Amino acid sequence: MHAPVCRDRCASAREPSVEVASMCRNIRALYNFEPPATADDVQAAALQFVRKISGFTRPSAANAAAFDRAVDEISRSASTLLASLVTNAAPHDRDAWVAKAKARAAERYGRAG
């Protein structure tokens, strides 16, 4: 799994054994990276988006179907978007972006991550 999606704190709500510490604050870019975003990356970003706009980390049983449907629809739309985009720019190095983010966090908060 690739780092631009903060999976360590935003693991899938569909995995009951995974504890979720808090809702992600940012949804990160997935386009024009090497290696390219995977279907799991897109699904995780869709999950982050639905969590953010719904305010639910884990929906109630009454809302679970609507929540899961929204994640699936957004994932499909995001995949279509990513497949449709074109650029002449060279792909960004995913590891370099992660290193820059950690350096910014260390400077800002006095620690990495």
C-alpha positions as CSV (number, residue, x, y, z in Angstrom):
1,M,0.0,0.0,0.0
2,H,1.2,3.5,-0.8
3,A,1.7,6.3,1.7
4,P,-0.2,9.2,0.3
5,V,-3.4,7.8,1.9
6,C,-3.0,7.8,5.6
7,R,-4.0,4.1,6.1
8,D,-2.3,3.7,9.4
9,R,-4.9,6.0,11.0
10,C,-7.7,5.5,8.6
11,A,-8.0,1.7,8.2
12,S,-11.0,0.3,6.5
13,A,-14.2,0.5,8.6
14,R,-15.1,-2.8,7.0
15,E,-12.4,-4.6,8.9
16,P,-13.8,-4.9,12.4
17,S,-10.4,-6.0,13.9
18,V,-8.8,-2.7,12.9
19,E,-8.9,0.1,15.4
20,V,-9.3,3.6,14.0
21,A,-7.7,6.3,16.1
22,S,-9.2,9.3,14.4
23,M,-10.7,10.6,11.3
24,C,-8.2,11.8,8.6
25,R,-7.9,15.5,8.1
26,N,-6.6,15.3,4.6
27,I,-7.2,13.4,1.4
28,R,-4.0,13.3,-0.6
29,A,-3.4,13.5,-4.3
30,L,-3.4,10.1,-6.1
31,Y,-2.7,11.3,-9.6
32,N,0.7,11.3,-11.4
33,F,2.7,9.3,-9.0
34,E,5.2,6.5,-9.5
35,P,4.2,3.8,-8.7
36,P,0.6,4.7,-9.7
37,A,-2.3,4.6,-7.2
38,T,-3.8,1.2,-6.8
39,A,-7.5,0.3,-6.5
40,D,-6.9,0.0,-2.7
41,D,-5.5,3.6,-2.6
42,V,-8.6,4.9,-4.4
43,Q,-10.9,2.9,-2.2
44,A,-9.1,4.2,0.9
45,A,-9.4,7.8,-0.4
46,A,-13.1,7.3,-1.0
47,L,-13.5,6.0,2.5
48,Q,-11.7,9.0,3.9
49,F,-13.9,11.3,1.9
50,V,-17.2,9.7,3.0
51,R,-16.0,9.6,6.6
52,K,-15.1,13.3,6.4
53,I,-18.4,14.5,4.9
54,S,-20.6,12.2,6.9
55,G,-18.9,12.8,10.2
56,F,-18.9,9.0,10.9
57,T,-15.8,6.9,11.4
58,R,-17.9,3.9,11.6
59,P,-21.6,4.3,10.7
60,S,-24.5,2.8,12.7
61,A,-26.2,-0.3,11.4
62,A,-29.0,1.9,10.1
63,N,-26.5,4.0,8.0
64,A,-24.1,1.2,7.0
65,A,-25.6,0.4,3.6
66,A,-25.8,4.1,2.6
67,F,-22.2,4.7,3.8
68,D,-20.8,1.6,2.0
69,R,-22.7,2.5,-1.2
70,A,-21.3,6.1,-1.1
71,V,-17.8,4.7,-0.7
72,D,-18.2,2.4,-3.7
73,E,-19.7,5.1,-5.9
74,I,-17.0,7.6,-5.0
75,S,-14.3,5.0,-5.6
76,R,-15.7,4.2,-9.1
77,S,-15.9,7.9,-9.9
78,A,-12.4,8.6,-8.7
79,S,-11.0,5.6,-10.7
80,T,-12.7,7.0,-13.8
81,L,-11.3,10.4,-13.1
82,L,-7.8,9.1,-12.6
83,A,-7.9,7.0,-15.8
84,S,-9.2,10.0,-17.8
85,L,-6.6,12.6,-16.7
86,V,-3.6,13.3,-18.9
87,T,-0.4,15.2,-18.3
88,N,3.0,15.8,-19.8
89,A,4.6,16.2,-16.4
90,A,6.9,13.5,-15.1
91,P,5.4,11.3,-12.4
92,H,6.2,12.3,-8.8
93,D,8.2,10.0,-6.6
94,R,5.9,8.7,-3.9
95,D,8.7,8.0,-1.5
96,A,10.1,11.6,-1.9
97,W,6.7,13.1,-1.2
98,V,6.4,11.0,2.0
99,A,9.9,12.0,3.1
100,K,9.0,15.7,2.5
101,A,5.8,15.3,4.5
102,K,7.6,13.7,7.4
103,A,10.2,16.5,7.4
104,R,7.5,19.1,7.4
105,A,5.8,17.3,10.3
106,A,9.0,17.1,12.3
107,E,9.7,20.8,11.8
108,R,6.1,21.8,12.6
109,Y,5.4,19.5,15.5
110,G,8.9,18.6,16.7
111,R,8.5,15.0,15.6
112,A,8.0,12.9,12.5
113,G,4.7,11.5,11.4
